[in-house]
């Protein structure tokens, strides 16, 4: 879970705003797996506890919640994902082997769920090999 690892290598930090890393950016992601990307969900204030699992899981995939080391993970087929609330938004990470297309479809469905309850959720796609600074 390295998007908040500000000391990674000697790379120069990069500013990012809510429009900086959207799907419209022309990056070839066809061969990406979970070790190449992380997602950040911004624009979410609060999710009701009683609705959390319904809202934060996709509708078109069977999903099972498991607890590992006191942390919830969601299993989808042979892949898994988890969330962490951070200062800039909700960090959304997958296992290293997941294909980008599958992860993106899951993320898009969760964004739809969030927006259906009145949130202004937006998905940012972050490359794991880059360092980001959030202001």
N, C-alpha and C positions, 0 to 999 in steps of 0.2 A: 504494500500500500504506500507507494512512494510519491504521490503528488504533493505531499506536504513535507517532503524531505528537502529542506532548503539548502542543505550542504552537499548535495549529490555532485560529485566531481568538481571541476573548476568551471563549469558552464556559467555563462552570464544569465542572471535572472531575466525573466521576460514578463512584462506587464500583461494583464489580461482583463478585459471587461466582459460584460455579459454577452456581447456580440462577437467577441474575438475568435472563439473556437466553436463555430457551428458547423453543421453538416455541409453547408455551401462551400466550405474551404476545399480547394482541389488537392486533396491528398488521397493517394491510392491506398485503400484499406482492405482490398480484397484478400490479402494473405495475412492480415493481422489476426493474432490470437490474444488472449487475455494478458499476456506479458507485454504487449505493445501499447495498451491503452488503459485508461481509467475514465470514468464518467464523473461529472460533478453536476448535481441538480441544484439549481439556484431558483430563487423566487418562491420558496416554501416557508411559511411562517410557523405553522403548527399542523400536526396530524393527530386527530383524536386517537387516544390509546386503543379504544374498543374497535376502531376501524383500521388500525395500522397494518395488520397482516393482509387484509383485503385490498387496501389501497396500494401497498408497496409490493404487490406481486402481480404478474401478468395474468390476463384473462384467458389467453389461448394456449397456455402451457400448463401442464400439471406441475404443481409446485408443492414441495414438502418442507416444512420448517424443522430444523434441527438446532440443538444448542451444542456448541463446541467451546470449551474453555469459558463458559458463562457468556457466550456471544451468539446471537442468532444468525444462522446461515439458512439460505433458501436453496433447496436442491431442485434442479430442473434437468431431468434425464441424468446424464453423467456429469453435468456442470453444476456449479454453485455460485452464489453471489451473496454479498452482505453490504450493509450500509453503516456509515459512521457520520454523525452530525459534527461538522467542523465549522470554523468561523465563516468561510465564504459560502458554505452550502452543505449539501449532503454528499459525502464521498461514496461512490457506488463502484465496488470492485468485483471482479469475477476471478475464477480460477485461471491459471495460466494457459490451459488447453482450449478454452472456449473459443469458438469462431466469432469474429467480430459481428457478422451478420446476425447471428442468433442473439448475441448480447444486445445489439442495437434494437432489435425487435422487442426484446423484453423491456429495455429501457423506454422505448417509445410508448409501450402499453402502460407502463407505470406513470409516465408523464401525463398521458391521457387521464388516468385515474386521478392523479393529483389535481389536474385542471377541472375535472368534473365536480370536485368538492370546493371549488372557488379559489384554488391556489393559482398563482401565475408562474407555474413551473416551466423551467427551460433546461434543456440538456446541453452541457458543454462536454466536448470530447477532448481529452487530454492525452498527449503522447507520453508514455512512460519514460522515454529517454530524454525528456526535456524538464527543465526546472521552471516553475511558475511562481510569480509573486502576486499576491492578491492585495489590493489596496482598499 
